[in-house]
Amino acid sequence: MDDKPVRIVTAVAGILMMVTVLVVIPLYFIYSGPPPVWNVLTRDLLSLLTCAGLLVFVAGFSHLARRSSPAAEFPALLFAGAGFIFVTIVFMTTSLEAGVVFGAPQGGLDPTTDGPLAHANMLAQGPIKRLITVILLIAAGYAAAPGRLLPAWIRRLGYLIALINLAFVPSLYFGTDPSRFYAVHSWGNAALAASFLAYWVLAASIALLMPRLKTA
């Protein structure tokens, strides 16, 4: 089987995921108070598209890693499992966020901080996602290494991002004030640290499109 079409589909999905992330993140910060309903629903729609792109990327990357070397079988399987769990979490948190505005269509509520659905989202958006990201990126590095699916610097970048995400796992002890950098659902946790995964996916996608970039 020719893996070139899988490489292309995987890379395009990863790049499209990055595009949606770049659009959706500013939507969380353009209003200082409760955002209008259109804002919440727009960023939720983009989050669904992000999930679709990540789902394809994870499946394609896992397939390519397993094809590259028999030694990549287990880490590729772990990568796929962590990736699918990550996507499931994002689907769930997006649904809960939309549920806040569905319950208050007149507006006036911030789905990231107001109501029981927001509080139910905080652990998932923060420490849970950070921990799954750690597993995802470490598995990706080990899966890509035997067959040199990715350049060494991208694998090392993944390990660094995993370490940063790991540092945010204990943030559940530091309150729920989103203005604090290290709170459970802060901008540093759920926005800054979270965004690094998308940049890694972009770098990996470009490398998959340009195999000659691979290095030892």
ROFI-844736 format. One record per residue (C-alpha): residue number from 1; y, x, z. Coordinates in steps of 0.25 Angstrom, whole numbers, plus 5000, padded with zeros to 4 digits. Example, Ala and Ser with C-alpha at 12.3 -4.5 7.8 and 13.67 -1.06 7.14 Angstrom:
BEGIN
 seq    Y    X    Z
   1 4982 5049 5031
   2 4996 5055 5029
This chain:
BEGIN
 seq    Y    X    Z
   1 5000 5000 5000
   2 5014 5005 4996
   3 5022 5006 5009
   4 5036 5007 5001
   5 5038 4992 5001
   6 5035 4991 5016
   7 5045 5002 5018
   8 5056 4995 5010
   9 5054 4982 5017
  10 5053 4988 5031
  11 5066 4996 5028
  12 5074 4985 5022
  13 5070 4976 5034
  14 5075 4987 5044
  15 5088 4989 5037
  16 5090 4974 5036
  17 5087 4973 5051
  18 5098 4984 5054
  19 5108 4976 5045
  20 5106 4963 5054
  21 5107 4971 5067
  22 5120 4977 5062
  23 5126 4963 5059
  24 5120 4956 5072
  25 5125 4966 5082
  26 5140 4964 5080
  27 5138 4949 5081
  28 5134 4951 5096
  29 5148 4958 5099
  30 5158 4950 5091
  31 5161 4940 5102
  32 5164 4944 5116
  33 5160 4930 5122
  34 5149 4920 5117
  35 5147 4921 5102
  36 5148 4909 5093
  37 5135 4902 5089
  38 5136 4908 5074
  39 5137 4922 5080
  40 5124 4920 5088
  41 5116 4914 5077
  42 5121 4924 5067
  43 5116 4936 5075
  44 5103 4928 5079
  45 5100 4926 5064
  46 5103 4941 5061
  47 5094 4944 5073
  48 5083 4936 5066
  49 5085 4944 5053
  50 5085 4957 5061
  51 5071 4953 5067
  52 5066 4950 5053
  53 5070 4964 5048
  54 5064 4971 5060
  55 5051 4963 5059
  56 5049 4968 5045
  57 5053 4982 5048
  58 5044 4983 5060
  59 5032 4978 5052
  60 5035 4987 5040
  61 5037 4999 5049
  62 5024 4997 5056
  63 5017 4996 5043
  64 5023 5008 5037
  65 5020 5016 5050
  66 5006 5012 5050
  67 5004 5016 5036
  68 5011 5029 5038
  69 5000 5035 5048
  70 4988 5030 5056
  71 4994 5036 5068
  72 5006 5026 5067
  73 4997 5014 5069
  74 4999 5012 5084
  75 5014 5015 5085
  76 5017 5006 5072
  77 5009 4995 5079
  78 5018 4996 5091
  79 5030 4997 5083
  80 5027 4984 5076
  81 5023 4977 5089
  82 5036 4981 5096
  83 5044 4978 5083
  84 5038 4964 5083
  85 5041 4962 5097
  86 5055 4966 5096
  87 5057 4956 5084
  88 5051 4945 5093
  89 5061 4948 5104
  90 5073 4948 5095
  91 5068 4935 5089
  92 5067 4929 5103
  93 5080 4934 5108
  94 5087 4929 5096
  95 5081 4916 5098
  96 5086 4915 5112
  97 5100 4920 5108
  98 5101 4909 5097
  99 5095 4899 5108
 100 5108 4901 5116
 101 5117 4896 5105
 102 5107 4885 5101
 103 5109 4880 5115
 104 5124 4881 5115
 105 5128 4879 5100
 106 5142 4877 5104
 107 5143 4892 5108
 108 5149 4898 5120
 109 5136 4905 5124
 110 5133 4920 5122
 111 5117 4920 5119
 112 5117 4935 5124
 113 5122 4932 5138
 114 5122 4917 5141
 115 5111 4908 5145
 116 5097 4910 5149
 117 5093 4913 5135
 118 5102 4925 5135
 119 5097 4930 5148
 120 5082 4928 5142
 121 5087 4937 5130
 122 5092 4949 5138
 123 5080 4956 5142
 124 5074 4954 5128
 125 5087 4959 5121
 126 5088 4971 5130
 127 5076 4978 5137
 128 5065 4971 5130
 129 5070 4975 5116
 130 5074 4989 5120
 131 5059 4991 5125
 132 5053 4986 5112
 133 5063 4994 5104
 134 5058 5007 5112
 135 5043 5003 5108
 136 5047 5000 5094
 137 5054 5013 5091
 138 5044 5022 5098
 139 5033 5016 5091
 140 5041 5017 5078
 141 5043 5032 5080
 142 5028 5034 5082
 143 5024 5025 5071
 144 5033 5032 5061
 145 5029 5047 5065
 146 5015 5049 5060
 147 5018 5045 5046
 148 5033 5049 5046
 149 5037 5035 5043
 150 5051 5038 5048
 151 5059 5051 5050
 152 5058 5058 5063
 153 5072 5056 5067
 154 5071 5041 5065
 155 5059 5041 5074
 156 5066 5049 5085
 157 5078 5040 5083
 158 5069 5028 5087
 159 5064 5035 5099
 160 5079 5038 5103
 161 5082 5023 5101
 162 5069 5019 5109
 163 5074 5028 5121
 164 5088 5021 5120
 165 5081 5007 5120
 166 5072 5011 5132
 167 5084 5015 5140
 168 5089 5000 5139
 169 5076 4994 5144
 170 5080 4995 5159
 171 5093 4987 5156
 172 5087 4974 5161
 173 5092 4980 5175
 174 5107 4981 5171
 175 5111 4966 5170
 176 5115 4957 5158
 177 5130 4960 5156
 178 5130 4963 5141
 179 5142 4971 5142
 180 5135 4982 5150
 181 5128 4993 5141
 182 5115 4993 5149
 183 5113 4978 5152
 184 5101 4971 5148
 185 5107 4964 5137
 186 5120 4973 5134
 187 5126 4978 5122
 188 5120 4992 5125
 189 5106 4986 5126
 190 5105 4974 5117
 191 5114 4979 5106
 192 5116 4995 5106
 193 5102 4999 5110
 194 5096 4988 5102
 195 5103 4992 5089
 196 5097 5006 5089
 197 5084 5000 5084
 198 5090 4994 5072
 199 5096 5007 5068
 200 5082 5014 5070
 201 5076 5003 5061
 202 5087 5006 5050
 203 5084 5021 5051
 204 5069 5018 5049
 205 5071 5009 5038
 206 5080 5019 5030
 207 5069 5029 5032
 208 5058 5020 5027
 209 5066 5017 5015
 210 5068 5032 5013
 211 5055 5039 5016
 212 5060 5053 5012
 213 5068 5053 5025
 214 5055 5055 5033
 215 5055 5068 5040
 216 5045 5074 5050
